[in-house]
Amino acid sequence: MLDSLVIFAGGLGTRISEESHLVPKPFIELRNKACILHLMDYYASFGVTNFVVLAGYKSSYVRQYFSNLSFLEGDFLFENENSSCLNSNKVSRSSWKIEVLDTGLTTKTSKRFSQLKRSKLISRKKSFFLTYGDGLSDIDINSLYEFHTKQNTLCTLSAVRPPPRFGSLTIGDDSKVVVFNEKSKLDERLINGGFFVCSSAMITMAEKFGDVMFEEALLPDLASKMELSAFYHDGFWQPMDAMRDKIYLESLIDNNEAPWVVN
């Protein structure tokens, strides 16, 4: 099983600017706990203990967040680019290592990804998990990894159905509703939900594309070479793109119905 997760956390988060003007989107709190920490706890429940955060927007906040967290919520080993470390004397999350890489304010995701060559936690000989810092799911990480190893491709993404937004109407010539369809996930096509497994070879591959989007350059390139697999997930998956998503995720927590929350 792999032990490292890379998290995209450098974007501006403009669609949830009500809160992202203060903190990077993955650090917006869901009931007093940052979204990114919900995500890290979930991966940690599968034995993932090394975390590399690809920061950009408000990167100083990101470093400070983990620096403070090491004293407030457990025994973290926090590593920044100058190799300074902080430890507390508490025991919670004692095996975690967190590395923050400042990948630039406006850098696009492919170039952020290529800067993993600077990481001290990502092995050049071992694959790693990758995801977006603002999406939560109950994907079985063990099954995802097992699927990836059987596929023997450079990368596996998780294929999910987007959360339904709207229902649909069929209206007749007399302005009467002929068919009313409540919103349904079955009507939506599959999309990339993140939750990747990546070969370390992809880091070098990403460099040749320059400052472009990971999803518009490296992934299509892998697909053209038959090196991109899709792990189908039909369970819970929810991004935090806007305030309505934050409100929905918090309602799940309040009602003890949050499937990503681990005890």
N, C-alpha and C positions, 0 to 999 in steps of 0.2 A: 504494500500500500504506500502511496505517496504521502509525504509529510509537509509539503509546501503549497501555499496558496498565494497567487498574485492578484491584487485587487486594483482595478481601474478606479481612481478617486480624484482625478484632476480637473474634471470639467467644471464649467461655470454654473450649471444647474439653473438656467434662465427660466425654465417652465415652472419652477417652484421658488421664484424669486422672493416670495413673501418671507422665506426663511433662509434661502441660500445667499442672500446679501450679507448675512451674518456669519454663516459657516458653510463649508463645502457640503453639497447635497448628501453624500454618504454619512455625514456627521449630524444631520438633522435627527433629533431625538424622537423615538417612538416610546412614549411613556417612560421618560427619564433614562433612556438608554439609546445611544446612537445606533442608527440603522446598520452601520458597518460593524459594530460590536455584536449585534444580533447575528449578523452573517458569520463573523469569526467564531462565535460560540457554537454555531451550527456545524461548521466544518470541524471544529475541535472535537465535537462529539464523535467524529469518525477518525480521530487520531491525527488530524492535521494540526501541527504546532508551530510551523514557521510561516510568517505572514510578511509579504512584501507589498507595501502600499505605494502605488504610483501616483504621487501627489503632483499638484500644479497650482490650481487656484487656491489661495490662502494656505500655501504649503507650511508656512510658519505656524499656523493654527493647528495643522495636522501633527506636527512635531510636538507642539506644546500639549496637545490632547493626550497623546500616548505617554509623554513624559509625566504629566499629572496623574494619569491613570495608573501608572506603575506604583504610585504611593496610595492611591485611593481604593483600588479594586483588585489587588493581588500582586503576585511576584512576577513581574514582567522583566524580561531582558529586552531593553529598548536600544536599538542600534541606529544611529543616524549616519550620514555620509562621512562624518569625521571620526567614526568608530567610538564615540563616547557611549557608555552604557549606564543604565540606571537600574537598580534593584531595590525592591522593598523586602521587608522581613516577614511578609505574610505568605500564605501557602497557596491561595487560590490561583489557578491558572499558572502554576509554577513552571511548567515546561515550555511556555510560549516564548518565541523570539519574534520581535517585530522590527522590520527595517522600513524606513521611509526614504523614498527616492524622489527628489524634486525634479520633475521632468519638464518643467517650463509652464508658464501661465497659459499660453494659447496653443500649445503643442497638440497635434492630433494623435489619436490612439495608436496608430501604427508606430509612430516615432517614440511615443511613451513606452510602448512594448519593447522596442529595440534597445532602450536604455537599461534593460535588465542585464546587459553585459556588465554593468557596474555593480550588480548585486553580490553580496557576500553570502546570501542564503540560498540562492538558486544554483544548483549544480549544473555544470556544462555537460554532464553525462547522464542526467536523470530528468524525467518528465515532471511536470508540475500542474497543479490546478490553476485556473484563471477564471475570474468572474468580474462582474460590474458591482460597484459598491452600493448600488441603490436598488438591488433586486433580491427578493426573498422567495424561498421555495422549500418544499419538502422532498426534493430530489434525493434519492438514495445514492450517496456519494460512492459507496462501495460498488454498487451495481454499475454506476457510470464508469468507474475505473476498470472493472472487469470487462465491460463492453469494449472500452477503448483498447485494451490489450488484445482482445480477440480480433478486432478490426485491423490492427497492425498498420494504422495510418499515423501521419504526423500530428493530426489534431482531431479531436471529437468535440462537437458542440452539443448542447441540449436543445432539442426541437420541442417547442411548446406552442400551445394555442393562446393567443393574447386574451386578456380579460375582456369579456363582452362589454361594450359601451352603450349600445343602443339597440332597441328592437327595430322591426321593420314593418311597413304598412304596404298593402296592395290596395289601391283606390280605383274604383270603377268610374265610368263616364259620368255617373250621376252624383259624383263626389261622396258616394257611400264606401266605407271601408269593406273591401271584399275579403281580405285576409289580414289578420293581426298576428304577427310573430313576435313573441317576447324574445329578448336578447338571448342568444344561445352561443356557447363556445363551438358547437358543432358546425356553425356557419362560417367560422373563421379559418383561414389557412394557417399552416404551421409557420412559425417564425423562429429566429435565433433568440433563445432565452439566456445566452451566456452559459455559465457553469461548464466551462471547457476543461479538457485535458490537453496539454500542449507538450510537444517534444521540445527540448532545449534547442534543437536545430532551427526552430522557428525564429529565434532571437536574431541570428545572423541573417536569415532570409528577410526579416522585416527591414533591415538597414537599407536594402537596395531600393525600397519604395520611397524613402524620404518622409517628409511631413504630410502624410495622408491618413485617411481613416483606416484602421485595422479591418473594418467590416467591408470596405470598398476596394481594398488592395490585396492584403495578405490572404484573407479567407477566399475570395474568388480565385486567386492564384493557386491555392491549395486544391480547391474544387476542380480546377481545370486539369490538375495533375492526379486526380483521384486520390488525394491525400487528406480529404476532409470527410469525417463520418458524422452521423447524426444519431444521438441517443434520444429516443422518443420518451417524453415525460408527459403523462396525462393527469398528473396530480396538481397540487397547488403551485402557482407561480404568479408573482405580483411585483411589478416594478413600482417605485415611488417617483413617478414623473411629475405629479402635480399635487396640490393640497388635498384634492378629493381622495387620492391614493393614500396619503398619510392618514387622513381621517378614517378610511376604511381599515387600514392595517392596525390602527390603534383600537378600533372597535373590536377586532378579532382578539387582540390582547385582553381587552376589558372583559370579554365574554369567555375567556379561556378557550378560544377556538383558533389560536394561532399555531398552525401546524409546524412552523419552523422553530418554535420555542422548545428548548431542551431543558430538562430538569437536572 
